[in-house]
Amino acid sequence: MFVKKMFTVLAFFIILALIGCSNVEGSSKIYNNLESDEIAQLRMTMMIMADGYYNEEDITFTQDEINKFLDLYNAVPEERIIEIKQVPSELKTGIVIDLKQETEIRIQYDGDKIYNTIIDVTGQQKYVIHFPELTSFFERKVAENI
């Protein structure tokens, strides 16, 4: 009887461990299905050279541009996202999204790569995104504002 109970308890813990591992593997590397009604604030800044110094300039978005950006961000395939330890400091432009639920999402562009940082109560996760459509969006916004 004791062996049967031990086997049952052991099986229970193995099942819990497998469920926990499958949840970790299934978690997304970006904030999934980001919707405009979740956003408290969205702002974009760009570093512009003027008089030998870089100045930070605010870039405005129309609602159509916000929707287009969110569609692109939500469309990034999981296999195009790679976790990194650090985002470079030399950035051209970036979008910061403050969500209503105490989460900040930074999507930054250095002229070559796109970086995604998610900051929430659990800490920070940093990724590089390889998605040409999102890169084109950033390149177009930079060209419009130079």
Backbone torsions as a table, in degrees:
resi	resn	phi	psi	omega
1	MET	NA	-43.8	180.0
2	PHE	-61.4	-42.0	-179.4
3	VAL	-64.2	-39.8	-179.8
4	LYS	-65.0	-41.7	177.8
5	LYS	-65.0	-42.3	178.9
6	MET	-62.9	-41.7	178.9
7	PHE	-63.5	-41.4	179.2
8	THR	-63.7	-46.0	179.4
9	VAL	-63.5	-44.2	179.1
10	LEU	-62.1	-43.9	178.6
11	ALA	-61.8	-40.3	178.8
12	PHE	-60.2	-46.1	-179.4
13	PHE	-68.5	-33.8	176.5
14	ILE	-65.1	-42.4	179.0
15	ILE	-64.0	-43.1	177.2
16	LEU	-60.8	-41.9	179.7
17	ALA	-64.2	-41.1	179.1
18	LEU	-66.2	-39.2	177.0
19	ILE	-63.8	-43.9	178.5
20	GLY	-61.4	-43.2	179.6
21	CYS	-66.4	-39.3	-179.1
22	SER	-68.0	-32.0	177.1
23	ASN	-68.2	-38.8	179.2
24	VAL	-65.9	-44.2	-179.4
25	GLU	-66.1	-29.9	-177.2
26	GLY	-86.5	-5.8	-177.8
27	SER	-71.7	145.7	-176.6
28	SER	-83.8	154.0	178.2
29	LYS	-89.6	-12.5	174.1
30	ILE	-123.6	167.5	178.3
31	TYR	-73.8	110.7	-173.5
32	ASN	-73.6	143.1	172.7
33	ASN	49.6	51.8	178.6
34	LEU	-66.9	123.8	-178.6
35	GLU	-114.4	150.9	-176.9
36	SER	-63.9	-27.4	-180.0
37	ASP	-74.8	-9.3	175.8
38	GLU	-87.1	-11.7	-171.4
39	ILE	-90.3	126.4	173.7
40	ALA	-84.7	-38.6	-179.3
41	GLN	-156.4	142.2	174.2
42	LEU	-131.6	126.7	178.7
43	ARG	-139.7	149.2	178.4
44	MET	-126.3	135.8	174.8
45	THR	-126.1	154.8	178.4
46	MET	-137.8	141.7	176.8
47	MET	-87.7	120.2	-178.1
48	ILE	-121.6	130.7	178.5
49	MET	-77.2	125.7	177.2
50	ALA	-146.6	126.6	179.6
51	ASP	55.8	36.5	178.2
52	GLY	80.2	3.3	-179.8
53	TYR	-126.4	150.5	174.0
54	TYR	-86.8	130.5	175.6
55	ASN	-116.0	143.3	177.9
56	GLU	-89.9	121.5	-178.9
57	GLU	-114.8	137.3	175.3
58	ASP	-80.1	138.5	178.8
59	ILE	-113.0	133.0	-179.9
60	THR	-93.3	152.4	178.9
61	PHE	-120.5	139.9	166.9
62	THR	-81.7	165.1	177.4
63	GLN	-62.3	-35.8	176.9
64	ASP	-62.5	-41.0	178.2
65	GLU	-66.1	-38.9	176.8
66	ILE	-61.7	-46.2	180.0
67	ASN	-62.9	-42.1	178.3
68	LYS	-62.0	-45.2	179.0
69	PHE	-61.1	-46.2	180.0
70	LEU	-62.3	-39.4	176.8
71	ASP	-60.9	-44.4	179.1
72	LEU	-64.6	-45.8	-179.2
73	TYR	-60.8	-43.1	180.0
74	ASN	-70.2	-21.4	-177.7
75	ALA	-87.0	-4.2	-177.8
76	VAL	-64.3	120.1	178.0
77	PRO	-69.5	143.8	-178.0
78	GLU	-54.6	-36.4	-177.2
79	GLU	-73.1	-7.9	178.1
80	ARG	-95.5	9.6	-175.6
81	ILE	-120.1	126.3	-178.5
82	ILE	-124.1	129.6	178.5
83	GLU	-69.6	140.3	177.5
84	ILE	-132.2	166.4	179.9
85	LYS	-91.1	-32.0	-173.3
86	GLN	-144.4	142.5	173.2
87	VAL	-94.0	133.4	179.7
88	PRO	-61.1	155.1	-178.9
89	SER	-85.6	-20.2	-178.8
90	GLU	-86.7	88.8	-177.7
91	LEU	-116.2	144.8	177.9
92	LYS	-86.8	-42.9	-174.7
93	THR	-155.2	162.1	179.1
94	GLY	-160.1	152.6	176.0
95	ILE	-115.1	130.9	175.9
96	VAL	-114.8	126.9	178.9
97	ILE	-116.7	118.0	174.2
98	ASP	-97.0	120.5	178.6
99	LEU	-89.6	160.6	-179.8
100	LYS	-68.1	-18.2	-175.8
101	GLN	-104.6	40.1	174.9
102	GLU	59.1	41.9	175.6
103	THR	-128.6	137.2	176.2
104	GLU	-117.4	132.9	177.9
105	ILE	-117.8	124.8	176.8
106	ARG	-113.4	126.9	174.3
107	ILE	-120.8	113.9	-171.2
108	GLN	-123.4	150.9	-175.6
109	TYR	-129.8	130.9	-179.0
110	ASP	-107.2	11.9	-176.9
111	GLY	95.8	-10.5	-179.5
112	ASP	-133.2	-50.7	-175.0
113	LYS	-123.8	159.3	176.5
114	ILE	-109.6	133.5	-179.3
115	TYR	-115.7	140.5	-179.6
116	ASN	-124.9	122.6	176.6
117	THR	-121.2	128.7	176.5
118	ILE	-113.8	122.1	-178.8
119	ILE	-118.2	120.6	176.6
120	ASP	-141.8	-168.6	-176.0
121	VAL	-64.5	-18.5	179.6
122	THR	-88.5	-11.3	-179.8
123	GLY	130.7	-150.9	-178.2
124	GLN	-121.6	141.2	170.3
125	GLN	-124.0	134.4	-175.9
126	LYS	-124.8	137.4	-176.9
127	TYR	-142.4	157.9	167.3
128	VAL	-109.2	137.3	-178.2
129	ILE	-110.9	127.3	175.3
130	HIS	-108.5	90.3	-177.2
131	PHE	-145.7	100.3	-173.1
132	PRO	-54.2	-35.3	-179.1
133	GLU	-64.1	-38.7	177.9
134	LEU	-71.8	-38.1	175.6
135	THR	-60.1	-43.4	178.7
136	SER	-61.3	-38.0	178.1
137	PHE	-60.0	-47.8	179.6
138	PHE	-64.4	-43.7	-179.9
139	GLU	-61.1	-39.6	179.1
140	ARG	-65.4	-43.5	179.9
141	LYS	-65.5	-38.7	177.7
142	VAL	-63.5	-46.9	-178.4
143	ALA	-62.8	-36.7	179.7
144	GLU	-67.5	-24.3	-171.2
145	ASN	-113.6	11.9	177.9
146	ILE	-86.2	NA	NA
